[in-house]
Every structure is written in structure tokens, then in C-alpha cells.
Amino acid sequence: MMIHAEQTEAARSEALAAIRDGNDRFRTSFGADFTTPGQVLMSAGIDAKNIAFRQAAMCALIAYDGFTPETDPNGAHDFGVLCIEGVRVFWKIDLLPVVDAARPQALRRILTLFLPSEA
């Protein structure tokens, strides 16, 4: 579901709830929930860290629940900040339309872990 300016407030609210729920399902399953297609990427800075750091980042991402009106103003649960071994790590989810005539409203999620210096 996409959010469009011409939608009614109720339709926008419903679309946002669907996006938020999909983002949460994808983030907490790392794509293992096949009802929410997507891909998980790590930036070069994250990839350069040792395996223990990367594993800690993935575990922290799955457990993340730091959404507040200040940290998630649009309510989409599409961005967050983690602290791994004293290092700040950002994550974001981008939504891309799925090119599939059978599912015209489908979205694909791209979750990226990256360092603030790579923003």
C-alpha cells in the first residue's frame, strides 16, 4: 500500500498502519516472513566490522522497540538508531513497488544498516 495525497484521512491512516506493520514484520524476521518481501543490506562501514559486531547489530535490530513520536514522527517504523559496542548504527527501510501485475499494490522492502558517517 502506498500513501497518496488524494486519499482520505482514513485511507491514509489505513495505508500507514499496513506499511508500519509490514516494516515491523520485515525488520523482526529479516525477510524470513515471505509475506513481506525484501532484502537486508549492510554498508561498507558495517561490513568492515568484525562478525561479532555485525551479529550484535542484527540482534539489536530485531529487538528494536525505540519508536516514539520524536524518533518516528511519521509512524512508519522505517528508521532507527542502535548503539553497538559504543558505535552508533543507523538503519532504515526503503519501500519499492513490486513489478507484478497480479499484485499492483505490493511493496518490496530494502533494509539498510549503516554508520552515521555514511549517511
Disulfide bonds with the S-S distance in Angstrom:
none
